[in-house]
Amino acid sequence: MKVLFVASESAPYAKTGGLADVIGALPKALKEKGCDARVMLPYYKRIKEKNIAEYQGYAYVKIADRMEYVGVFHSNFEGVDFYFIDSDRYFNRDGLYGYGDDGERFAFFDFAVLEAIKVIGFFPDVIHCNDWQTGLIPYVLKTNYHYYPEFERIKTVYSIHNIQYQGNFPLDMMRILYMPYSNSLEFDNCINFMKTGILESNIVTTVSETYKNEVLTDEFGYHLNFILGLRYFDFYGIVNGIDVKKYDPATDPNIYQNYSIKNVVSGKKANKKALLDEFGLNHEDVPLFGLVSRLVEQKGIELLMPIIEDVIYYSNAKFILMGSGDQIYEDFFKTMEAKHPTRFKCYIGYSDAVAQKIYAGCDIFLMPSKFEPCGLGQMIAMRYGTLPLVRETGGLKDTVQPYNEFTGEGTGFSFGGFRSVDCKDVMYLAINTYNEKKDAWAKLVKQAMAKDYSWSASADKYLELYKKITL
């Protein structure tokens, strides 16, 4: 089985969110199962400056009234071949997204991918497209390349990592795209890249079973739920995994002291003490909440804002929160730190090293998301023996088993409604369990660490889908 993953970002080369982690890990898991999985990305400025890729050749694609150069470069990371699409016009910029011509940039990328396949001579059985930036590929493959025998047999999988971002652009952009018009391109008088990917691919997937069911509803479907309903019998939810080698407390070089499930009590204690030291908090044995998140509406920070002071006043809990994003949330964190310097600390920004220390050193990991297609933080936290406290949505519901006070079962804590009072109640449950039921807490920690968060099972499910559409 030959599979080409196409995406707008991937670890370790370019990352803004969870998509990069998926593309950095899933092809590697498939390679381990004998699949020839490769990846194609834009050759962003930040990648190009590292000078780590070798030139493979070039092609041209037609955009508007000009033929646009397509350079193709190659690198290898941990056994996976990565190819990069080079264009100074479109990708020689400091950022990945957020430009006025993003529609044209990624339309060019989608056209360029299919020409680059000829340059490298790798004709896959499946092109696995990801999110709106690659949504045109299934359609362009059908309309512009059907007369090539090597392309005619290629099937496509389209994965939705977050349906909120769909790639909507003015309909008059059709003037610069060298492809025929189709109703599958248009939505609300715009070109919608995601709608095109949904309707024109052979199989549609998303990143958890619960999120699959959620996006078929008006509440979570962002107006594409009806379109997804048309593909209901070709639509699958497969939960993401994490890179268990990277996120391994036994070998992680970023944490203060390595540990495993066998010595988790002493290991967590040492990491917690060092984390408290780094953030200037004392060592008293109280529950420590952590958070590592983008500070945007999706992440449910608004649920925490009315209740954290109550939790500080009426419990002994402490908080170390990391993130950046909307100013209102950053300002709230800073204000809380100023008001409660011995109980609340924040890190505005992001650091991989500090994030790992928070995962290893905290007791409870907050993810009260409004919606969460899959989420990786809760799985990383459990891997480090930190119990997640999550809202029951998307992949959070699929991966965190709530604590049962009567049986002792569970791997974390959860609540259902999107209300601050529900979140606060579960925070108190976690605090009281930590303070008063040390044996139950230790059992939960070991149950969380014993879970298999690897990509292996999910990779098997993707292989089944690839075989379904190619055999």
C-alpha positions as CSV (number, residue, x, y, z in Angstrom):
1,M,0.0,0.0,0.0
2,K,1.4,3.4,-1.1
3,V,-0.1,6.4,0.6
4,L,0.8,10.1,0.1
5,F,-0.3,12.4,3.0
6,V,-0.8,16.0,1.9
7,A,-1.2,18.7,4.6
8,S,-0.4,22.3,5.3
9,E,1.8,21.5,8.3
10,S,3.6,18.6,10.0
11,A,5.9,18.1,13.0
12,P,8.8,18.6,13.2
13,Y,9.0,21.0,10.2
14,A,6.1,23.4,10.7
15,K,3.5,23.4,13.4
16,T,0.6,25.6,14.6
17,G,-1.7,22.9,16.1
18,G,-2.7,19.3,16.4
19,L,-2.8,18.7,12.7
20,A,1.0,18.9,12.6
21,D,1.3,16.2,15.4
22,V,-1.0,13.9,13.4
23,I,0.9,14.2,10.2
24,G,4.2,13.8,12.0
25,A,3.1,10.6,13.7
26,L,0.5,8.7,11.6
27,P,2.7,8.1,8.5
28,K,5.4,6.7,10.8
29,A,2.9,4.3,12.4
30,L,1.8,3.2,9.0
31,K,5.4,2.7,7.9
32,E,5.9,0.3,10.9
33,K,3.0,-1.8,9.5
34,G,4.6,-2.1,6.0
35,C,2.8,0.8,4.3
36,D,4.9,3.1,2.1
37,A,3.6,6.3,3.6
38,R,5.1,9.6,2.6
39,V,4.2,13.3,3.2
40,M,4.0,16.4,1.0
41,L,4.0,19.9,2.5
42,P,4.5,23.5,1.4
43,Y,8.2,24.6,1.5
44,Y,7.6,27.4,4.0
45,K,10.3,29.9,4.7
46,R,10.9,28.5,8.2
47,I,11.7,25.1,6.7
48,K,13.7,26.4,3.8
49,E,16.0,28.4,6.1
50,K,17.1,25.2,7.8
51,N,18.6,24.0,4.6
52,I,17.7,20.3,5.3
53,A,16.0,19.3,2.0
54,E,17.5,18.2,-1.3
55,Y,16.3,19.5,-4.7
56,Q,14.4,16.8,-6.7
57,G,13.2,18.7,-9.8
58,Y,10.5,21.1,-10.9
59,A,7.3,21.5,-12.8
60,Y,4.8,24.2,-13.6
61,V,1.1,24.8,-12.9
62,K,-1.3,27.2,-14.5
63,I,-2.7,29.9,-12.2
64,A,-4.6,32.8,-13.8
65,D,-2.8,33.8,-17.0
66,R,0.6,32.6,-15.9
67,M,2.6,29.3,-15.5
68,E,3.8,29.1,-11.9
69,Y,7.1,27.4,-10.9
70,V,6.8,24.3,-8.7
71,G,10.1,23.3,-7.0
72,V,10.2,19.9,-5.3
73,F,12.5,19.1,-2.4
74,H,13.0,16.0,-0.3
75,S,14.0,15.2,3.3
76,N,13.7,12.2,5.6
77,F,12.7,12.2,9.2
78,E,12.6,9.1,11.3
79,G,12.3,6.9,8.2
80,V,9.5,8.9,6.6
81,D,10.0,10.6,3.3
82,F,8.9,14.3,3.2
83,Y,8.5,16.3,0.1
84,F,8.2,20.1,-0.1
85,I,6.5,22.3,-2.7
86,D,8.6,25.3,-3.3
87,S,7.3,28.7,-4.4
88,D,8.8,32.0,-3.4
89,R,5.6,33.8,-4.5
90,Y,3.4,31.8,-2.1
91,F,5.4,30.3,0.7
92,N,8.4,32.6,1.3
93,R,6.7,34.3,4.2
94,D,7.2,34.4,8.0
95,G,3.8,32.8,8.8
96,L,1.9,29.7,7.6
97,Y,-1.6,31.2,7.4
98,G,-3.5,34.5,7.8
99,Y,-2.7,36.1,4.4
100,G,-5.2,37.8,2.1
101,D,-4.3,35.4,-0.7
102,D,-4.5,32.2,1.3
103,G,-7.1,30.8,-1.1
104,E,-4.8,31.3,-4.0
105,R,-1.8,30.0,-2.1
106,F,-3.4,26.7,-1.2
107,A,-5.1,26.3,-4.5
108,F,-1.7,26.5,-6.0
109,F,-0.4,24.0,-3.5
110,D,-3.2,21.5,-4.4
111,F,-2.4,21.8,-8.1
112,A,1.3,21.6,-7.4
113,V,1.0,18.4,-5.4
114,L,-0.3,16.5,-8.4
115,E,2.5,17.8,-10.7
116,A,5.1,17.0,-8.0
117,I,3.9,13.4,-8.0
118,K,5.2,13.1,-11.6
119,V,8.5,14.8,-10.6
120,I,9.2,12.3,-7.8
121,G,7.8,9.3,-9.7
122,F,5.8,8.2,-6.6
123,F,2.2,7.3,-7.8
124,P,0.4,6.4,-4.6
125,D,-2.6,4.1,-4.2
126,V,-4.2,6.7,-1.9
127,I,-3.7,10.5,-1.5
128,H,-4.7,11.3,2.1
129,C,-5.8,15.0,2.2
130,N,-6.1,16.9,5.5
131,D,-8.3,19.9,6.3
132,W,-9.4,22.8,4.0
133,Q,-6.0,23.6,2.6
134,T,-6.0,20.3,0.6
135,G,-9.7,20.2,-0.2
136,L,-9.4,20.8,-3.9
137,I,-7.1,17.9,-4.6
138,P,-9.8,15.1,-5.0
139,Y,-11.6,17.3,-7.5
140,V,-8.6,18.4,-9.5
141,L,-7.4,14.8,-9.6
142,K,-10.8,13.7,-11.2
143,T,-11.1,16.6,-13.6
144,N,-7.6,17.4,-14.7
145,Y,-5.7,14.1,-14.5
146,H,-8.3,11.4,-15.4
147,Y,-6.6,10.8,-18.7
148,Y,-3.3,9.7,-17.1
149,P,-3.4,5.9,-16.3
150,E,-1.1,6.4,-13.3
151,F,-3.5,9.0,-11.8
152,E,-6.8,7.4,-12.8
153,R,-6.4,4.6,-10.3
154,I,-5.5,6.9,-7.3
155,K,-8.1,7.1,-4.6
156,T,-8.5,9.9,-2.1
157,V,-9.3,10.1,1.6
158,Y,-10.3,13.5,3.1
159,S,-9.8,14.0,6.9
160,I,-11.5,16.8,8.8
161,H,-9.4,17.9,11.8
162,N,-11.6,20.9,12.6
163,I,-14.8,21.7,10.7
164,Q,-14.8,25.3,11.9
165,Y,-12.1,26.3,9.4
166,Q,-13.5,25.5,5.9
167,G,-11.5,27.6,3.4
168,N,-14.2,30.0,2.2
169,F,-13.1,32.4,-0.6
170,P,-14.9,34.6,-3.1
171,L,-16.5,32.8,-6.0
172,D,-14.7,35.0,-8.5
173,M,-11.5,33.1,-7.5
174,M,-12.7,30.5,-10.1
175,R,-11.2,32.9,-12.7
176,I,-7.7,32.0,-11.8
177,L,-8.2,28.3,-11.2
178,Y,-7.5,26.0,-14.2
179,M,-10.4,23.6,-13.6
180,P,-14.1,23.3,-14.6
181,Y,-16.8,24.7,-12.4
182,S,-18.9,22.2,-10.3
183,N,-21.6,22.6,-7.6
184,S,-19.3,20.7,-5.3
185,L,-17.0,23.8,-5.2
186,E,-19.7,26.4,-4.2
187,F,-21.3,27.0,-0.9
188,D,-23.1,30.2,0.2
189,N,-21.9,31.9,-3.0
190,C,-18.3,31.2,-2.1
191,I,-15.7,28.6,-3.0
192,N,-15.6,26.2,0.0
193,F,-12.5,24.0,-0.1
194,M,-13.8,21.7,2.6
195,K,-17.1,21.1,1.0
196,T,-15.2,20.1,-2.2
197,G,-13.0,17.7,-0.3
198,I,-16.1,16.1,1.4
199,L,-18.0,15.6,-1.8
200,E,-15.2,14.6,-4.2
201,S,-13.1,12.2,-2.1
202,N,-13.7,8.5,-1.9
203,I,-13.8,8.4,1.9
204,V,-14.3,11.1,4.5
205,T,-12.9,10.8,8.0
206,T,-12.6,12.8,11.2
207,V,-10.6,12.5,14.3
208,S,-12.9,10.8,16.8
209,E,-16.2,8.8,16.8
210,T,-18.0,11.3,19.0
211,Y,-16.8,14.3,16.9
212,K,-18.1,12.5,13.8
213,N,-21.6,12.3,15.3
214,E,-21.3,15.9,16.6
215,V,-20.5,17.5,13.2
216,L,-23.6,15.9,11.7
217,T,-25.7,18.2,13.9
218,D,-26.6,21.9,13.4
219,E,-24.8,22.8,16.7
220,F,-21.4,21.5,15.7
221,G,-21.5,21.2,11.9
222,Y,-20.9,24.8,11.0
223,H,-23.4,24.6,8.2
224,L,-21.7,21.6,6.5
225,N,-23.6,19.0,8.5
226,F,-26.1,18.5,5.6
227,I,-23.2,18.0,3.2
228,L,-21.6,15.5,5.5
229,G,-25.0,13.8,5.8
230,L,-24.8,13.1,2.0
231,R,-21.6,11.1,2.7
232,Y,-23.0,9.4,5.8
233,F,-22.1,5.8,4.7
234,D,-18.6,6.9,3.6
235,F,-17.9,8.9,6.8
236,Y,-15.8,7.5,9.6
237,G,-14.5,8.6,13.0
238,I,-11.0,7.4,14.0
239,V,-9.5,8.7,17.2
240,N,-6.0,10.2,17.0
241,G,-3.1,8.7,18.9
242,I,0.1,10.4,20.2
243,D,3.7,9.8,19.6
244,V,4.4,7.5,22.6
245,K,8.2,7.7,22.0
246,K,8.2,11.5,22.2
247,Y,5.8,11.6,25.1
248,D,7.4,9.1,27.4
249,P,8.1,10.2,31.0
250,A,10.8,7.4,31.2
251,T,12.9,9.1,28.5
252,D,11.6,12.7,28.0
253,P,14.7,15.0,28.2
254,N,12.5,18.0,29.0
255,I,11.2,16.9,32.4
256,Y,13.0,17.3,35.7
257,Q,13.2,13.6,36.5
258,N,12.3,10.6,34.4
259,Y,9.9,8.0,35.7
260,S,7.6,5.1,34.7
261,I,4.4,3.6,35.9
262,K,6.6,1.5,38.4
263,N,7.9,4.6,40.2
264,V,5.3,7.1,39.3
265,V,4.6,8.3,42.9
266,S,8.2,9.3,43.5
267,G,8.7,10.5,39.9
268,K,5.6,12.8,40.0
269,K,6.5,14.1,43.4
270,A,10.0,15.1,42.2
271,N,8.7,16.8,39.0
272,K,5.9,18.6,41.0
273,K,8.5,20.0,43.5
274,A,10.8,21.2,40.7
275,L,7.8,22.7,38.7
276,L,6.7,24.6,41.8
277,D,10.2,25.9,42.3
278,E,10.4,27.1,38.8
279,F,7.2,29.0,39.1
280,G,7.9,30.3,42.6
281,L,5.3,28.4,44.5
282,N,5.8,26.5,47.8
283,H,6.0,22.7,48.2
284,E,2.9,22.0,50.3
285,D,1.1,18.8,49.2
286,V,-2.0,20.3,47.5
287,P,-3.6,19.5,44.2
288,L,-1.9,21.3,41.3
289,F,-4.0,22.1,38.2
290,G,-2.2,22.6,34.9
291,L,-3.3,23.8,31.5
292,V,-1.5,24.0,28.1
293,S,-3.8,25.5,25.5
294,R,-4.4,28.0,22.8
295,L,-6.5,30.7,24.5
296,V,-9.4,30.8,22.1
297,E,-13.2,30.4,22.5
298,Q,-13.1,26.7,21.5
299,K,-11.0,25.8,24.5
300,G,-13.7,26.7,27.1
301,I,-11.6,29.2,29.0
302,E,-14.7,31.2,29.6
303,L,-16.0,28.4,31.8
304,L,-13.0,28.8,34.1
305,M,-13.2,32.6,34.4
306,P,-16.2,32.9,36.8
307,I,-15.1,30.0,39.1
308,I,-11.3,30.0,39.6
309,E,-11.4,32.6,42.4
310,D,-14.1,30.5,44.2
311,V,-11.9,27.4,43.9
312,I,-8.9,29.4,45.2
313,Y,-10.9,30.7,48.2
314,Y,-12.7,27.5,49.1
315,S,-10.0,24.9,48.4
316,N,-6.2,24.5,48.8
317,A,-5.6,24.0,45.0
318,K,-3.0,25.8,42.9
319,F,-2.8,26.6,39.2
320,I,0.0,26.7,36.6
321,L,-1.5,27.6,33.2
322,M,0.2,28.1,29.9
323,G,-1.2,29.5,26.7
324,S,-1.5,32.4,24.3
325,G,-4.3,33.7,22.1
326,D,-7.2,36.0,22.6
327,Q,-6.4,39.1,24.6
328,I,-9.3,38.7,27.0
329,Y,-8.0,35.3,28.2
330,E,-4.4,36.4,28.4
331,D,-5.5,39.4,30.5
332,F,-7.5,37.2,32.8
333,F,-4.6,35.0,33.4
334,K,-2.3,37.9,34.2
335,T,-4.9,39.5,36.5
336,M,-5.4,36.2,38.4
337,E,-1.6,35.9,38.9
338,A,-1.4,39.4,40.2
339,K,-4.2,38.8,42.7
340,H,-3.1,35.4,43.8
341,P,0.7,35.2,43.4
342,T,1.0,32.2,45.9
343,R,-1.7,30.1,44.2
344,F,-1.9,31.0,40.5
345,K,0.9,31.3,38.0
346,C,0.7,31.8,34.2
347,Y,3.0,31.5,31.2
348,I,1.8,33.6,28.3
349,G,3.3,32.0,25.2
350,Y,4.3,28.5,24.4
351,S,7.4,26.4,25.1
352,D,7.7,22.6,24.3
353,A,10.0,22.2,27.3
354,V,7.8,24.0,29.8
355,A,4.7,22.2,28.4
356,Q,6.3,18.9,29.1
357,K,7.2,20.0,32.6
358,I,3.6,20.9,33.3
359,Y,2.4,17.5,32.0
360,A,4.8,15.8,34.3
361,G,4.6,18.0,37.4
362,C,0.8,18.7,37.7
363,D,-1.8,16.5,39.3
364,I,-4.8,17.6,37.2
365,F,-4.9,18.7,33.6
366,L,-7.7,21.1,32.5
367,M,-9.4,20.8,29.1
368,P,-12.9,22.2,29.5
369,S,-13.3,22.6,25.7
370,K,-16.5,23.9,24.1
371,F,-15.7,21.4,21.3
372,E,-12.7,19.3,20.7
373,P,-12.4,17.2,17.5
374,C,-9.9,14.8,19.2
375,G,-7.5,16.6,21.5
376,L,-4.0,15.4,22.3
377,G,-3.4,17.1,25.6
378,Q,-5.6,14.8,27.6
379,M,-3.8,11.7,26.2
380,I,-0.3,13.3,26.8
381,A,-1.4,14.1,30.3
382,M,-2.5,10.6,31.1
383,R,0.7,9.3,29.6
384,Y,2.5,11.3,32.3
385,G,0.2,10.2,35.1
386,T,-1.6,13.6,35.2
387,L,-5.4,13.1,35.4
388,P,-7.4,15.1,32.8
389,L,-10.4,17.1,33.8
390,V,-12.4,17.5,30.6
391,R,-15.8,18.3,29.1
392,E,-17.5,15.4,27.5
393,T,-17.2,16.4,23.9
394,G,-15.5,15.0,20.8
395,G,-12.3,13.0,21.4
396,L,-12.3,14.0,25.1
397,K,-15.4,11.9,25.6
398,D,-13.9,9.0,23.6
399,T,-10.5,8.9,25.4
400,V,-11.2,9.9,29.1
401,Q,-13.1,7.4,31.3
402,P,-14.6,9.4,34.2
403,Y,-13.8,8.5,37.8
404,N,-16.4,6.3,39.4
405,E,-16.3,6.9,43.2
406,F,-17.9,3.5,43.9
407,T,-15.8,1.1,41.7
408,G,-12.6,3.1,41.5
409,E,-12.7,2.9,37.7
410,G,-11.6,5.8,35.5
411,T,-8.7,7.6,34.0
412,G,-9.8,11.2,34.8
413,F,-12.7,13.5,35.5
414,S,-15.4,14.8,33.2
415,F,-18.6,16.9,33.0
416,G,-21.3,17.2,30.4
417,G,-23.0,20.6,30.2
418,F,-21.2,23.7,29.0
419,R,-21.8,25.5,32.3
420,S,-19.2,26.9,34.8
421,V,-21.1,25.3,37.7
422,D,-20.7,21.8,36.2
423,C,-17.0,22.4,35.7
424,K,-16.6,23.7,39.3
425,D,-18.4,20.7,40.8
426,V,-16.0,18.3,39.0
427,M,-13.0,20.4,40.0
428,Y,-14.1,20.0,43.6
429,L,-14.5,16.3,43.1
430,A,-10.9,16.1,41.8
431,I,-9.6,18.2,44.6
432,N,-11.4,16.2,47.3
433,T,-10.3,12.9,45.8
434,Y,-6.7,14.1,45.8
435,N,-6.9,15.4,49.4
436,E,-8.9,12.6,51.0
437,K,-8.5,9.4,49.0
438,K,-4.8,9.0,48.3
439,D,-5.1,5.3,47.5
440,A,-7.9,5.9,45.0
441,W,-5.9,8.7,43.4
442,A,-2.8,6.5,43.0
443,K,-5.0,3.8,41.4
444,L,-6.4,6.4,38.9
445,V,-2.9,7.6,38.0
446,K,-1.8,4.0,37.2
447,Q,-4.9,3.3,35.3
448,A,-4.4,6.4,33.2
449,M,-0.7,5.6,32.5
450,A,-1.6,2.0,31.5
451,K,-3.8,3.1,28.6
452,D,-2.5,2.6,25.1
453,Y,-2.4,6.0,23.4
454,S,-0.2,4.9,20.5
455,W,-1.1,5.3,16.9
456,S,-1.0,1.5,16.3
457,A,-4.7,0.7,16.6
458,S,-5.8,3.8,14.7
459,A,-3.2,3.1,11.9
460,D,-4.8,-0.3,11.5
461,K,-8.2,1.3,11.0
462,Y,-6.8,3.7,8.4
463,L,-5.2,0.7,6.6
464,E,-8.6,-1.0,6.5
465,L,-10.2,2.1,4.8
466,Y,-7.3,2.3,2.3
467,K,-7.9,-1.3,1.4
468,K,-11.6,-0.8,1.2
469,I,-11.3,1.8,-1.6
470,T,-8.4,0.3,-3.5
471,L,-9.1,-3.4,-3.7
